[in-house]
Amino acid sequence: MSYIKFFAFTVLAFGVSFGCGGGAPAPESSGGSETAETAAPPAETFNVDPATAATVSGKIFFDGEAPQPQRINIADEECKAMHSDPIFSEQTVVNDDGTLQNVLVWVKKGLEGKTFPVSGDKVKLDQIGCIYKPHVAAVQVGQTLSVTNSDPTLHNVHPLPRVNPEWNKSQAAGAGAIEEKFPKQELMIPVKCNIHPWMRSYISVIEHPFFAVTGADGSFEITGLPPGEYTIEAVHERLGNQETTVKVGDGESAAVELRFSN
């Protein structure tokens, strides 16, 4: 073997040895995928025994003088023709008895370490007369949000999340539903229409199924809870949040009230 061939063979052999693990040991991975032997097992789904399931219900109130509703100018002629009465913003809707509509109420603390089945029901968000209905909705992480267009005009559905992936989809009149899922918990995601700037809705995404939105009478009901002690939080798009704690035993029901003010 000539000197040149011997030198080339030596360099090649050294390179192969180093590339296959020779020399300094490789650093340990700090964030890579775990092996099948070390990976954490998937969380076990927690199923609530119907015989011991508890309920938390109540009403949300607004204290003080209710803000004057702001009239919306429907600048789309086809949508405008769908309304016989003036349309007002649903940002702060206070009933005559002081109860407050469109408030998200959810179990903020007390369910740590439990994973619950994802509901197969679809949460509906419609567009009627260039207004989102409902104004506030909530879905579970992994649950389907189904957006429909009941208007004779084109819409552009555009959620503005902070931690979930953003999406922006056009939806023509008569088109099929837009169906999306959110992978992370996030409260009060604004949803707008890029074509009709007055349109606004809010979607909350929650890891578990124990949440509700106050209806026309300002009330809410959260059913099927495992017995325990919980922090209940009410969240409003403009007024912020309020909390209270509640403890429910097997099959018990508890009533709570939370109050907002300017």
N, C-alpha and C positions, 0 to 999 in steps of 0.2 A: 504494500500500500504506500502510495506516495505521501510525502509530508503534508501537501495541500489537502488530499482526501482525508488523511487522518485528523487534521485540525478541524475540518468541516464536520466530520462525524462526531468529534468530541463536543463541539459547540451545540450541535443538534441534540445530542443525548442529554447534555446539561439542561437545555431549554425544556425538553420533554419532562425531565425529572422535576424541575421547578414548577412547571405548569400543572403537574398532576399531584402536587402536594409536597414537594421537596422544599427545603429552605424554611423560612419562618412560618409558623402556623397561622392559618387564616383567622381573622378576628371573629368572635362569636356574633351571630346576628342579634340585633337589638329590636327589630320590628318586622321581621319576615314572617312568612306563613309557618305555623307550627306543623309538625309531622302528625301523622294519624295517631301515633302512640301518645303524644303529649297534648294534642288539641283538646280544649275543654269541651265536654259533652254539651249538646244543645240543651237549653233551659227546658225543664219539664213544664208542660202546660198545666195551669191550675184551673180546676173545674170547681165551681161553687156548688155546694149541696143545696138544692132548692128548698129543702126542709129548714135550713138554717140561714138562708139568704135574707139580708137586711135591706131596708129602704131609707134613703135620706131625701126629704122633700122640703119645700118651703117657698118663700117669695123674696124677691129683691126689690128694695124700695129706693126712691130718690127723695131726699130731704131738702126742703127749701122750694123756692120758686122755680118751676120748670122752665127751661129755655124755650124761647119761641121757635116753632118749627120753621125750617128754611125751605121755601118753595123751590122746586126744581124746574128749570126751563128745558122741556123736552124738545131738542132742536132737530129731531128727525121727524119729518111730516108723517110718515107711515106709523111710527110709534105714537106720535101725538094723537092721531086719530083713534087710538085704542083706549084713550082715557077720557071719560066724560067729566071727571072732577079734577081739580088741581092736585098735583103730586108734590109731596113734601119729603125732605130728607129723613131717613130712618136712623140717623146717627144717634139721637137721644130721644127716645119715644117714652114719655111718661104718661101713665094712665091717670084718670081722674082721682083714683084712690091712692096715688103716689107710687104705685108699682112700676117697675122699669122693664121694658121689653128688650130683646136682643142682647141678653147678657149670657156669656158662657159661664157655666158652673161645672166644676170638675173636682175630682179627688186629687189634691196636690201631693199629699203625703199619707203614708199608711199602707201602701201596696208594694213597697220596695221588696225586690227579690222574687216577685210573682210574675209569671208570664201567662197571659190569658188568650184564649182562642180569638182569632180575628173574625169579625162578623162577615158573613157572606152577603149581607144586604148592601145595596148600593145607596149612597147618600146622594140625593138629587139636588142639583142647582140649575134653575131654569132662568131664562131671559124672557120677560113678558112686558111688552110696552117699553122696551129699553130700560128695564129695571131688573136687577138681580133678585130672585126669589128662591130661598129666603135671604134676608140681609146678612144673617150670621148662621153659619153651619159648622158642624164638627164631624170629623171622621177619626177612626182608629188608624194607627200606623199600619199600612198594608191594606187598608180597606179601600174599596173603589169609590171615587168621586165621579159621578155621571153628570155632565153638563149638557143641557139641551137648549135649543133655540126655538121658542114658540113665536118668534117675531117674523114678519115678512121682509126682514132686512138683514144685512150682513153684520155679524159681530166678530170681535176679536177678543178671546178670553186670555187674560194675562195675569196669573198670580205673581206676586212679588215676594217670595220667601227670602229669609236671611240664611237659613241653614239647609233647606231642602233644595233640590234642583229647580231652577226656574224654567218655565215653559210658556209658550206664547203661540196660540193656535187660532186661526180663522175658522169661523163656523157660519156657513151660508144658511139662508132660510130653507127649512126643510131638510137640512143635512142631519146625518146620524149623530148620536151622542158622542161627545168627547169623554173618554174614560181614562182617568189617571189615578195613580197611587202615590202616596208620600212615604218615604222610608224613615223619616226622623220626626221626633216630637217637636212641635213648634206651634205657638199660640198666635192667633189673630193675624194670619197671613192676609194682606190686602189683595183683593182681586179687582182688576180694572178692565175696561174695554178700551182699546186704543182708538176705536172709531168714535165712541160716545163717551166723552171724558167725565160726564156726571155719574156714570155707572160705577158703583162700588159695592163690594161685598167682602166678607171676612170668613176665612176657613181656618179652623184650629185642628191640629193633628195631635192626637194623644195616644200614648203607648198602650193604654188599657181602655176598656169599654165603659168606664164609669164617668159619664159626663152628660150634660143636658144644656139646652139653650132656653131661656125664659120665653114663653109664648106671649100671646096677646093679653093675657091676664097677669103677666109678670111672675108666673109661678114656674117651678121646675120640679122634676122628680128623677132621682137616680135609684134604679132598682138592681136587685141581684148581687148586692155587695156581700163579701164574706164578713162575718162579725169582726169588729175591731174598732180601733180609735183612729180617726182620720182628721186631716186638715182639709177643709172645703174652701176652695177659692172661687170667687166671682170676678170675672174679667170683662170690662167694658171698653169699647174702642176709644172712647174719649175720656172717660172718668177714671180709668186706671183699674185697680184691683182692691178687693177686700177679702179678709180671711176669717174663718172661725174654726173651732174644733168640735168634734162630735164623737160620741162613743155609742156603738150599737151592738147588742148581743144577738144571740140566735133568734132569727125571725123577727127582730124588733124593727120598729119604724121610729125615726126621729125627725122632728121639724126644726128648721133653722130659718133665721131671717138675717139678711145682710143689707146694709144701707150705704148708699153713695150720696155725695153732695158736691156742689161746685167748689 
